[in-house]
């Protein structure tokens, strides 16, 4: 956990919050696979602009997760409950996506 403390000012944050942030952000490890698979969006014929937009949005999700961690840490200092909810937003989103795909 020392490496996360060097990038964010987390001296005043509890360890359990850092563990939650690391669990939520662990999907960044899937980024090389998602990047490789997103290249195949350009194979199908059709309009190019929406595909470029989807490609960029899909491949920027690690930056969104890092920003979410930073925002969650900042909000936790102001309001503990709100900071925890902000940090758990990606996890809640993942659960909705999994529910969508497994319910079909």
N, C-alpha and C positions, 0 to 999 in steps of 0.2 A: 504493500500500500504506500510505500514511501515515494514511488515514482509518481503517483497521482497527486501527492501533496506538493511535488515540485512544480507542477503545471498550474494548479489551482491553489488559492489560499484557503486551506482546509484545516488549519490548526484548531479552530474553534468548532468544527463539525464532528459529530459522533461517528464512530467507526461503522455502525450499522447503516448509516446513510451512504457512506462511501461504498459499502458492499452492494447496496441496492443500485447505486449509480453504475457500478461495474457490471452487475447482472443485466441491467437494461441496455448498457452500451456494448455488451458482448456480441451483439449481432453485427457489430462492425467487422468481426472476424469473417463473416460471410461475404464481405464486400468483393473480394477477387472473383468469387463464383458468380455473384450477381452482375458484376461488370462484364464478365465473359458472356453470360447469357443475354445481357441486354444488347450486345452487338448484333444479335440475330434479329432484332426488330427491324433492321434495315433490309432484310431479305425479301419481305413481301412488297408487292407493287402498291403504289398509292401515293398519297401526299407525303412529302418529305418533312415539312415543317413540324407537324404534330409529333412525328417520331423523334426528331431532334430534341424537341422540348421534353418529351417523356424520358428520353435517354439522359438528358442533363439532370432532370429532377430525380430520377431513380438513382443516379450515381452520386448525387450530392447528399444522400441521406447520412453518411458518417458525419458530415459537418453539422447537420441538423441535430444529431444525437449529442455531439460535443457541445453545441450551443445550448441544448436542453439541460445538460449537466451543469453548465456554468450558470444558467438562469435558475435552476433548481437550488443550487448552493446559495446563490444570492438571495432568493426568496425565502429560503429556510432561516436565514439570519433575521428576516423581518417577521415572518409568521411561520412557525414550524409546520402546521398543517398544510398551508398553501404551498410551501416549498416541497413537502413530500408529495403532494398531488401533482405538482408540475413535473417532478422527477419521475412519477409513475405514469405520466401520459403516454409515452411510447409503449409501455407494457399493456396498458388498457387498449391501445390501438391494435397491438399484436393479437390480443385476445379476440377482439371483434373480427379481425381478418381471418384468424383461424376458425372462428365460429362460422363465418361466411363460407369458407372453402369446405369445411367438414359437414356442413348441413346440406350440401347439394349432392 
